[in-house]
Amino acid sequence: MSVTPDSRVQVTDVVLRDGHQSVIATRLRTEDMLPACASLDAIGFYSLEVWGGATFDACVRFLKEDPWQRLRSLKEALPNTPLQMLLRGQNLLGYRHYADDVVERFVAKAADNGIDIFRIFDALNDLRNLETAMRAVKANGKHAQGTICYTVSPVHTLEMYVDQAKRLVDMGADSIAIKDMAGLLTPYATHELVAALVTSVEVPIHLHAHATSGLSSQCHLKAVEAGCRHIDTCNSAFAGGTSHPSTEAMVAAFKDTQYDTGLDLEALKEIGDYFREVRKKYAGYESEFTREDVAVQINQVPGGMMSNLANQLKEQNALSRIREVFDEIPRVRADLGYPPLVTPTSQIVGTQAVMNVLTGSRYKSITNEVKRYLLGGYGQPPAAVDSTLRSKAIGNQPVEEGRPADRLDPEMTRLTEEIGELAEGEEDVLTFAMFPDIGRDFLEGRRDGSLVPEPLPMASNAQRPVTEGTPTEFVIDVHGESYEVQITGVGSETGGKRQVYLTLDGMPESVVFEPRDSYQATKSPGRARATLSGHVTTAMPGTIVEVLVAEGDDVEAGQAVLITEAMKMETEVHARSSGKVSAIHVQRGDRVVPGEVLVEITETP
């Protein structure tokens, strides 16, 4: 059967971005990407997705890599293949809306540094939040791909999606992407949607569907039969589960048909062999919750969200409760008006669901991002939000109805002044804009030569060696009590239980200790336990972002006194009683856990 330019299927491989984001929590380092680039560049892909999404955050926060330098390195190593990124519209790569001048400069610098195709989306499908980014991409002579975030709810209909596609084309979209981030599409729903889009707009349709439910390869087949000619796949080494259908499998499926991709299966296999060896290095980030699971049709948790959620719960020693979180996510989503679960709404919904589960009470603590969402700070929700939740979170504050960015003053001048000499160029100012705290820390570390990437964790079935005579310090939480522990011992590196000698709050003991992977190797500051109503504590483990009061201040019950960050979301910590602040035991950057006295308030008689 003859293959024509109109029938051939074009492939975008996502192994360098969404593939590893979905299965190893976005931790693939540039040094492990570059050796495969010459082979990837020779394949003949339509494009390679290499940047955007959570990669910018992970580079700065965990890997201590300059994300702009990563992009430049990949552009140099992939000179023949268009490079693609995922851009969150007015959110760019952060977790809030940025002023138009920041969006315009970010797009311009991304284009300068190597991005050819910008896949632009908004988490609420509020297309007003795509306008500035779309204009900026076109102004820089690059490909603007308008994106529809696919989800299932009482208000998301075929007619809605077709209308959005038409509006995106009117805004200047060069192509339309269906972004099925959670793997919710079924084969026949895919055929119906693609057929409707192909007959409604005159630009190419691209399909991006995660393999979480096990249906994505079938969805790709039905999409192609319905007229789609551009599909996203992932090299088999990082494919399947919460990632994407295998590139090799889809190439083989279309071989010797009118849709033949023309890609070399043997060359693709060799790339897969390389990445399979690389993936072993990151085994500590693997999770059972990134495997194929048709339950996604119920909880709608996208691949990248599931991978990161499992990793974050593990860091908080709460991975055993992830099923409770998955059950809570649809309830929170309904309360918030059925937003599609994609960054940042996936983080907003997911983090609130975690807090609802771990605090033992729904909305006992509400993140600042949920409050901002309810105030209209992210745009228009697809459906009405729960009135009881809105009242509890924001009271009678007015809800903004317009485009959120219209309320933002230009920011670039202020940001440039704030970061000062730490910025060696405009790219550094934009890094600071995305993540003010960790961005500044990163730039300071680069200046001082002190950047060190996080250590690679051990795989869950590996044993940590105990070196004779060398003490190791941990904090262990037992039934709500935190203990500072020093361990010294001997034993087999591959054995299970071993005899160790530890100092527990100053008292030496000899115990049998069975090592686990889930502890946090951080030193306790020795804070007292909260026992009085004037003791301010947190409901969730996290990091202090801001201290809002000073010693001697008068405060009212319910007043915010601290802001903490957990799982990239900020939460206010409130005083439980009125009085005067008599002591503050934390400062910005401190790690805190529930039950500790963070602030003391002498209650008003």
Secondary structure by P-SEA (a helix, b strand, c coil): cccccccbbbbbbccccccccccccccccaaaaaaaaaaaaacccccccccccaaaaaaaccccccaaaaaaaaaaacccbbbbbbbccccccccccccaaaaaaaaaaaaaaccccccccccccccccaaaaaaaaaaabbbbbbbbbccccccccaaaaaaaaaaaaaacccccccccccccccaaaaaaaaaaaaacccbbbbbbbbcccccaaaaaaaaaaacccbbbbcccccccccccccaaaaaaaaccccccccccaaaaaaaaaaaaaaaaaaccccccccccccccccccccaaaaaaaaaaaaaaccccaaaaaaaaaaaaaaaaccccccaaaaaaaaaaaaaaaaaccccccccaaaaaaaacccccccccccaaaaaacccccccccccccccccccaaaaaaaaccccccaaaaaaaaacaaaaaaaaaaaaacccccccccccccbbbbbcccbbbbbbbbcccbbbbbbbbbbbbccccbbbbbbbcccbbbbbbbbbbccccccccccccccccccbbbbcbbbbbcccccccccccccccccbbbbcccbbbbbbbcccccccccccccccccccccccbbbcccc
